[in-house]
């Protein structure tokens, strides 16, 4: 797990740089004094600066409040024509978007900042925008682009002799070289940054130490790494920086695990847990409980280890960190084998970990392919320029090119003659190919007929839903209006009036049930929205109507094209299984997770309900469960049901996306 942890720490180091870039604008941490100044300030540029300082104070604790202050400063800057205030907003709001993982939106703002800086001929602000763009590209793992923008900002900061900004760029470059597996180069740049920031012992220096610790550990210089981590903890206490302290404690836990000091994991994890509530981060909370679980595991205390790991899974699913969830599932399988001796459930969680590992691998392959393609295009352009230069210096190459052109022309004429001679043979081959195409189309026609049968079932459901809603629904509505008219005409006794009202209530209930049934037969959301949006809409309605906490997660679903048959099947399966959970499971927590890859869809539905004997499903399936099995079987998929009385229920469904 060390490689994953190293990359995670490097990303955190970038975020620390982003945070301390913002704190350099705010020289005071006294919120009361800032609010008092704001209350008495005039609507001028000084008020803009006060609003930005207040936003900086809240940026890493309360994003919503920080965004409000930044936006107020932006509106006032627009009103005043205060260009630097507008550029500052682009930078500050971009950092908040980075914290939320909205990198594309951040890049839009930063590019606007670059354009405005150039238009106002403000190179310093332009350099700051370039540095922030490099930070965002680094968080997006587009490291080549990050390096380009860091080097674009460096000469600007050098021209202004801004040592603090240079230290930041050195630190950022060390992060990039660390992630590209060049730790020695990374160490050179981080030492340059520390040489500048050591004199201040502030947040910048702290973030540089965090980066250096990860680099030293990567280089297996563990004594120096441990010493640096102690420096981080000492300075974090001095600056009251809980984020850096949490990073250092996570380092200690990881160091203990890798060096075999298992008995010290638990006290470090307990210290980490004390910090996690103040960080307001589900991922941080999940990490604290995960390390507590690891600590208890190595002390053979399996009950608290399981308890903390289950909490880590709940919080980890909220944050959606695939690498951390993978580690949690793997550790869960190990705990189940050690404590419960439940190899079946352990194997299930190993499968979940493997699935997440596949998702990470696929993302890594896509990223590497993109980087190789970019590198290839760059090299190709450089080769073309070099070739052009050589041709201008040596006219013999032009002669060679002309000779080559003549050869190509002669060859073309030769092949044209061959084509004329073999025209009949080619036509014969085309005829054979045409006949083969007809056979293939006939085969496809048979496949379409099978597909039409399944599609016809959905069309019939749609027709029945419309007939129920428009036909029987209209009749019941007419009956209701007739009863209401009769009530106004006749005088009823008190007893008859009560019976009449009861009948009206039953009629209303019938109408509501009719609408529900027709909607379930053909939900409008699946027609109007994408599969992911339709499922999210359905899950939200389910949560609101039942009070059950349903966690809905998808990985890669939007990137995999699906036809209506697959969309309808997945929607119906989720609908049927969650309906069964609501009716029979007495559950309070439900997980619906879909992982989509190019060749397969994995669907997991779990609950913490009362469970049941799985033989009941095999021996006496309900109509709804039969439909689920029929749909999955038609698509050549498989269903793995894991349940027992009192221990919840888990469906793991695999649907291949390529089949005969």
N, C-alpha and C positions, 0 to 999 in steps of 0.2 A: 504493500500500500504506500510505500515511501514515495514513488514517482508521482502518484496521485496527490499525496500530501504536499510534495514540493511545489507542484503546479498550483495547488490551492493557495499555498502561502505566498507564492509570487503574485498571484492575482490580488491577494489581500494587500500585499505591499504596494501595488499600483493604486488600490483604493485608498490606502493611507496617504499616498502622495496627493491624490485628488482632494482628500479631506483637508490636508495641511496647506494645499494651495488656496483653499477657501479661508482657512483660519488666518492666513497672512493678511487678509483684508480686515479682520476683526481683531483689534489689539486689546480688547477688554472682554472678560467673561462675566461681567456684572450685568445680568439681565435687568435687574431693577433700575439701575442707573440708565441703561439704554432706553428702557421704556419711558422713563421720566423725561429724558432728552427728546424722545420722539413726540411725546405729548405736547411739548412746548415749542417744537420746531416749526419753521415756516416751510411752505411748499417750494423748496429750492433744491439745489444739488446736494447740500449737506443733509437734507432729509432723505434723499435717495441713498446716500452712503449709510445713514443710520438704519434704514430698512434692510439694506444688504447685510450689515453687521448682525442684525437680529436674525436674519435668515441663516447666516453662517452658524450662529449659536445653536440653532435647532436642526441643522442639516442632517446630522447623524443620529438624532434621537427622535425627532418628530418631523418627518418629511412633509406632511400635510401643512403644518404651521410654517415651516421654512418656505414652502412653495408660495404660500399666501404673501409673506413678506417680500419675497423676490418679485412676485407679480405686481404688487403695489409699487415697488421701486421702478419696475419696467414701465408701467402706465405713466408715472410721474415723469420719467425720463423722456418718454415720447412727447408728453405735453410741453416739457421744457426744451426739447430738442437737444437733450444731453446725450451725445453719441456714446461717450465712454460708459455711461450708465446702461445704455441699450446693449452694448457689447458685453458688459459685465453680466447682464441678465442671461445672454446666450450661454456664457460660460457656467454660471451658477445653476441654471435650470438643466443644463446638459449634465452636470455632475449628479443631480437628483435622478435624472433619467438613467444614468449609468448604474446608480444604486438599485434601481428598479429593474435593471436588465433590458431597458428599452434603448438599445444601442443605435438602431437606425434613426429613431427620432432625435437622439442626441446629435448624430452626425449632420442632420439637416440644420439644426441650430448652429452648430460650430461652423459649417460652411457659410451660413449667413453672416456669422461674426467675421470670418476671413474677408468676405466681400466688402463688408462695411469698413473694416480696418484698412483695406487697400484704398477704398474710395476716399477715406479721411486721411490717408497717408500717415497712419499710425503704426509703424513697424513693430513696436513693442507689443501692442495688442495682437497684431498679426502673429507674432512669435508665440504668444500665450495660446492662441487658438490652435496653432500647429501642434504645440505640446499636448493640448487637451485631445486633439484628434488622434495623436499617437497613443495616448492613454486608452481612448475608446477602442481603437483598432487592437490594442493589446488585450483588452478584455474580451474582444470578439475572436481572439486567437488568430487574427490576420497579421502575423508578425512581420512579414516583409513590408506591408504598408505602414505598420507602426514604426519600424526603423527609418523608413523614408522621412516621415514627418518629424521624428526626433532630430534627425540630422538637419532638416530644414530649419528647425527652431534654434539650433545650437549657434550658428554664426550671428544670429540676431541678438541673442543674449550676450555673446562675447563682445559685440560692438557696443553694447550698453554697460559692459563690465558688471553684469548682474550675477554675482557668484552664487546666490541662492537658487536662481533659476537654472544655472548651469549644473549645480549639484543635483537638482531634480532630474534633469535630462540624463546625467550620468547614471543615476539610480534606475531610471526607466530603461536605459539601454542594457544595464546589467540584467534586468528582468527578462528582456527579450533574448539576450545571449544565453541565459540560463535555460529558457524554454526550448531553444534550438540546440541544446546539448553542447554548449561551449562554455563550461563553468569557469575555466581559467580566464577567458576574456571577460566573462561576467564579473569575476573577482577584481580584475584590473579597474573596471569602471566603477564598481561600488566603493573601492578604496579611494578613488578620486572624489566621489561624492562625500564620503566620510571625512576626508581631509579638509573639506570646506565646512561641513555642518558640525564637526566636533566642537568647535569653539562656542556654539550657541546652546547645545544640549537642550534642544526644543523638540517639537513634534517632527520636524524634518529629520533630525538626527536619529530619532527613534525609528521612523519608518526605514531609514537606511540600514540601521542595525538589524531590523527584521529581515530585510532582503539579504544581508550578508550572512546571517545565520543559516538561511536555506541553502546558500551557495556553498558554505563550508561543509554542511552536512552532505551535500551532493558529492563533494570532493573527498568525503570520508575523513576529513580533518575534524574528528569528533570532539577532541579536547577543546579546540578553538571554538567550535560551534557551541558547546555547552557554556563556555566562558561568555560568549556573545549573548547567549540566551539569558544568562544571569544579569548582564548589563541591561538587557531589554526590560527585565522585571524590575530592576532597581529604578530605572528612569521612568517606567510606566507608573510606579507608585509615586514618584516625585511629581509627575505631571498629572496624576489622577486620570490616567488614560486606560479605561477598562478594556477597550478593544485590543490594544497592544498587550495588556496583561493576559487577556484570554488567548491571544495568539501564542504567547510565551508558554502558557500552561499546556496548550495543545501540543506544542513542540516537546515539552517535558514528557507528556504521555507517550508520544510517538517514539522519543528517544529511549524511554524505559522499555517499550515493547521490542524495539529492534535490537537493543543491547542485552535483553534478557533480565532486566531489573524489574521483575513482575510485581514485587511487593510494594514498590513505590508508585505504581500506576494509580492505585486507589486514592491516596491522599492528594495527588495532583489533580485527579478528576473531581474530587470533592471541592477543592478550591475553585476549579473551573465552574462547577455548578453554582457556587455562590455568586459568581459574576454574571451568569447567563441571563437572569431576569432583567437586569438593567440594560442589556444589549438589545432587547426587543427584536430578536431575530429567531424565527423558527429553526433555521439551520444551525445557529449557534447553540440553541437549547437542545436540539437533537444530538449534536456533537458531544455536549456535556454528559447527557444520559448514556450515549454510546460508550464513552470512556469509563463511566461508572460501571457499566455492564462488564466491560473488559477487565476492570480492576477486580470486581467481585468474582468473575469467572476464574481468574488465576489464584484466587483465595478459596476456590471450591465452594463459594456461597452462591448456589445456582438460582435460588428463589429471588433474591434481590437483583441478580444479574438479568433474569428474564423480565422482571418488572421494569427495570430501567430501559432495557432494549425495546420493549413494547412501546414505552413512551417515546423513545428515539424514533421508532417507525412512524408513529402518529405525527410527530413534528416534522420528520424528514419528508413525509408525503406532502405536507403543506408547502415546503420549500421547493420540492421537485428536483433536488440535486441528485442526478443519476449516479454519480460516482459514490456519493455517500450512501445512497440507498443500496447500491450493490454491496458495499461493505457491511451494512446492517443485515441484509438478507443472509450473507455468508456467515456472519457471526451467529445469527439466529439458528441456522442449520447446525452449527457446531454446538450451541447450547442445547438444542433439542436432543442431539445425540448423547451429550454428556449427562443431562439431567433426566429427561423424560424417556430416553432410550426409544425415541419415536422416529425410526429411519424413514418412514413414509412421508411424514410432514417435513422432515429435514431435507429429503430429496426434492420436495416441492419448492422449498425456499432456495435450494441450490439452483433449481431451474429458473426461478425468478432472477437470481443474481446473474446467471448465465445470459438470460434475455437482455438484462440491462447492460451486461458486458458487450453483447453483440451490438446493441444500439450505439454504445460509445465507440466500438471499433468501426462501425459503419460511418459514424460522424468523422472519425479520424481519417478514414480512407478517403472520404469526400474532400476533406480539408487538404490532405496531402496531394490528391490528384489536382485540385485547383491550384495549389502552390506550384506543382511541377509544370502545369500548363502555362502559368504566368511566366515561370522561369524559362520555359522553352520558347515562348513568344519573344521574350527579351533577348535571349541568345540569338534567335533567328534574325531579329532586327539588326543586332550588332554585326552579325556575319554579313548581312546584305550591305550595310554601310561600308564595311571593310572591303567587300568585293567591288563596290562601286569606285572606291578610292584607287584600288589597284588597276582597274580598267582605265581610269583617267590617266594613270602614269605609264601604262604600257599598252600601246596600240595593237600589239600582237594578240591580245585577248579579244579585241574586236574582230580581227581576222578569224580567230578560232570560232568566235560566235557566228560569223557569217558562214564559215564552212559547216558548222554544225547545223545551221538553218537549212543549207542546201541539202545536207544528208537527210534531214528530217523531211524536206519536201520530196526528195526522191523516194524515201521510204513510204511516204504517204501515197505517192502515185503507184508504187509497187503494190501496197496493200489494197488500193482501190481496184487495181486489176484483179487481184485475187478475189476481192469481194464480188466483182462482176462474174468471174468464172464459177464461183461457188454459190451463186444466188439461189439456184434451184435447191441445193442441199440445205441452205439456210431456211428457205421457205418450208421445206419438209420438216426441219426441226421445229420451226414455229408452229406448224400444224400439230406436231406431237405435243408441244408445250401447251397449245390451246386445248387439246383433248384432256391433258392432265389437269389443266386449270378447271375444266368443266367437271371432272371427277371431284376435284377438291371442293368446288362450289356445292356439289351435290352433298358431299360429306358435311360441309358447313350448314347446309340447309337442314340436315337431320339434327345437327346440334341446336340450330335455332328453334326447331320444333320442340325439342326437349326444354329449351329455355322458355318457350312460349307457354308451356304447361304451367311452369312455376309462376311465370308472370301473370298468367290468367287467374291464378288463385288470388294474387294481390289485386288485380282489376275487379274480380268478383267481390272482394272485401270492400273495395272502394264503392262499387255500385250499390252493394247492400247498405253501406254506411249512408250513402246519399238517399236511398229509398227510405231508410228508417228515419233519417233526420227530416227529409222534406215531406214524405208521405205520412207515416204514422205520427211523426212529430206534429205535423200540421193538423191532423185529426184530433189529437189530444189537446192541442192549443184551442181548436174550435170548441171542443167539449168544455174546456175551462171557461171560455168566454160565455158560452150558453149558460153554464151553472151560475156565473156571476150575474148574468141578466135575470135568471130565475130568482136569485136571492133578492134582487131589488123589487121583483114583482110580487112574490108571495110573502105572506106573514107566517113565520115559523115559531113554534114554541121553543122555549129555552133548550129543552132536550134535543129537539130536532135540529135546532140551530147548531148545537155542539157537534152533532153527527155530521151536519152539512160541512162545517169547517174542517172536521177530521177528513172527510172525503176530499175536500179541496187540497188539503195538505198532502194526502196520498197522491193526488193527481200531479201536484208540483214535483213531488219526489220522483214520480214516474217519468216526467219530462226531463228532470235532471239526469236520471239514470240513462234515459234514451240518448241524451247528448253525450254522456260519458262513453257509452258503448260505441256510438258511431265515431267518436273521436279516436278511441283506441283501435278501431278497425282500420282507419286510415288517417293518421295524425297529419294536420296541415303543416306542422313544423318541418317534417321530412321533405315535403314538396317545396317549401319556400327557402329553407336553409340548407347548409352543408350538413353532412352526417355529424361532425363534431358539434356544431351549433345546435342541431336538433336534439342530440343526446344531452348537451348541457342544459337546454331548455326543459327537457323532460326531467332530468335530475333535480333541477331547481324546483319545479312544481312538486316533485315527489317529496323533497325535503320540507317545503312549506306546508304541504297538506298532511304529512304524517308525523313531523317532529323528529324523524330519524336523521342523524348526521351522516350524510352520504358524501364521501370523498370521490371526486371524479378526476381522473388523470388520463392524458393521452400523450404518447410519444411518437412523433413522426406521422400522425394520421393525415395531416393536411398535405404532406409531401407525396403520398401514395394515391394515384388515381384509382377510383373505385366506380364500377357501374352500379346502376340502381338495384340490381339483384343483391349484390354484396351489402350495399347500404341498408336495404330493407331487412335483409337477414340479420345483420348485426343489431339494428334498432329493435327488431322483434325479440331477439334473444335477450337483450338487456331488459326490455319491457317485461317479458314474461318472468324472468328470474327475479327481478327486483319486486315485481308484484307478489310472487310467492313468498319472498322474504317479509314483506309488509304484512301479508295475511297470516303467515304461520310461524315465523322465526322468533318473534318477540325480541328483535335486535334493536340496539341503540346506535351501532356504528356499522356502516357498509362502505366497502371499497369497490369502485368500478374503475378498472384500469385497462387501457387499450394501447398495445405497442404494435406499431405498423412498420414492417420492413418490406423490401422490394418483392420478396417471395412469399410472405406469410403475415397474417394478422393473429396476434395473441390477445385473447380477451380473458381477464381475471375478474371474478366477482366473488367477494368474501363478505361474511357478516360475523358478528360476535353473538349470534342468537343461540337458541337452545339446541340447535343441531337435530339430527335424526339418524335413524338406522338406514344406511344407503341401500340396503336390500329392499326397502319399501319402494324406492324409485324403480329398481330393476324389475320387481315382481308386479307392481301395480302402478304404472305410470298414469298421471293425470293427462287429460287432453292437451293442456298447455305444455307440459314437459315433453309429450310425444311430438308436438309441433317443433319444439326446440331441437330434439334429436333428428327429426326428419330434415329440417332445414340444414343443419350442420352436416349430416350425412350426404345430402344432395351435393353440397359443395366440397365433398371428400375431406371434411374436417374431422376432428376428434374432440371428445369431451372427457375430462378427467375430474371426477367428483370426489372430494375429500371431506368427510363429515363423520361425526359420531355424536350421540346424545350428550348435550351439555357443553360442547366444545365448538360451536359455530359451524359454518359451512363454507366451502371454497369450491368454485367451479373454475377450471382452467381449460380454455377452449383454444384450439389451434385451427386456423382456416388457411389452406394454401391458396395463393393467388394465381398459380399456374397449374392447370390440370387439363386432362383430355376432355 
